[in-house]
Every structure is written in C-alpha cells, then in structure tokens.
C-alpha cells in the first residue's frame, strides 16, 4: 500500500517547503476526515524534516484534534487513536525546547491515557 505522500506526489518534491505549501493548499479539499488527518501528519513530517519542531507539533496536534472530533467513533477509540499524534507532538516540543507546548501537551496526553485506561 502506498503512503499518503506517494499517492499525491509529495515525496517527489525536492523542497519540504513546497510539499508543505501544496498540502496546506489542498487540505480543505479532502472530503474524508481520515484524509485530512493524513494530510496533517504529512505536513507535520515535512516540518519535522525541516527541523521546524514547533510547527510540526502544531500539525500533529491538529491531527489529534481531528481524530478526537470524529463524531462516529467511540470516545475510547478516539482517545487511543489520538494518543499517537500527541506523543509525536510532545517529541517535537521537546526537540524544539518549547517548555510551554511540552507542558500543555503532557497534560493532554495524561488525560488521553486515563481515558484509554478506563475503557
């Protein structure tokens, strides 16, 4: 199965900035929530590769928020799915020495872990 970047041709772009710009431009046009989550993850990966960790963290969190906002999923499943996005965001905050972002993301991660554990 090809990944999101390959499917839309972003893996062939030589500039991470070009891929980010193109993804942002197309994000709203993706009809399904999972495609938007995939786009947010890909934007985050581009920022990560550019070592723009704060921006990467924001996009991982955006993916997590989209997962949590999905109306058709059970709350525990949403929390479990969003957990990975917030863990990635936390790593980015740590790499970017963003103490405030790290603290806020850590608190949210603890809430998600409690939600998963109570299931």
N, C-alpha and C positions, 0 to 999 in steps of 0.2 A: 504494500500500500504506500503510495507516495505521500510525502508530508505536505503540509499546507504551503510552505514556501515554494516547493517544486511545482505544485499544482497551479499556482498563479504566476510562476516565473520569477519570483523574487530572489531565488537562490542564484540566478544568473547575473543579478545586478552587482556591479563591482563596488558600488558605494553603499554603505549601510544607510547613509542619509537618504539616498534615492529610494531605497526599499521602504524606509520609514515614511517618507513623503507619500509614496504610492499607496501604501497600506492605509494611512490616515485618510487619504482621499477616497478610498473605496469602502472604508469601514461601514458607513451608514447604509451602503447599498447591499450589504449582505443580508439576505432575508431571514436566515435562521440564527437563533441565539448562539448555537454552538459554533457557527462560522464566525460570529463576532468575537466570541471567546478565543477562537483560534487566531484571529487577526490581532487581538490584543496581546496574546502570547508571542506572536511573531514580531510585533513592534517592540515588545519588551526585550526579546532576544537581540534584536538589532541594536537597541540602546545599550544592552549589556556588552555586546561586542565592541561598541564604540566607547566603552568604559564610562558611559553616562548613567551611572548607577541609580541616581535619584529618579530620572525619567523611566528607567527600566522598572524600578519598584512601583512607580505610579501606574504603569501599564499592567503589571502583574496584579496589582490591587484592583484595577478596573475589571480585569478578567474575573477575579474573585467576586466582585460585586455583581457582575452579570450572572454568575452562577447562583449566587445567593438570591437574586431577584427572580429566578426562573419560577413561574407560578405552578408548573405541573409536577414538580419534584417534591418528594418528602423532605422535610427540614433536615433530618439527619443525613440523608444522601447529599443534599446540597452542601451541608457543612463539611462532609467528608471530601467532596469534590473541590470545594473552595480552599480547603486546608493546604493543598499543594501550591496553589497560587500565592497564598500569603506566606508560606515558607520561603518561596523564591523571592518574594518582595523583601522579606526580612533579611535574607542573604545580601540582597542589593543594598539595602540600607546600611548593613554592616560594612560592606566593601566601600561604600561612599562616605563612611564616617558621619552618617546622619543620625545623631542620637535621638532627636525628636521623632523622626519617622520610625526608627527602630523600637522606641518605647511604645508608640501607638500601635504598631503592627504586632508587637509582642503581646500586648493586651488583647487584641482581637484574636490572635492565634490561640491564646489560652481559652477564650470564650468558645471558639470553634472546637477545640479539643474536648472541652467539657460537654458540648453538645453531642459530639461523636461518642464519648464515653457513656453518656446517659442513655444511649439507644440500646 
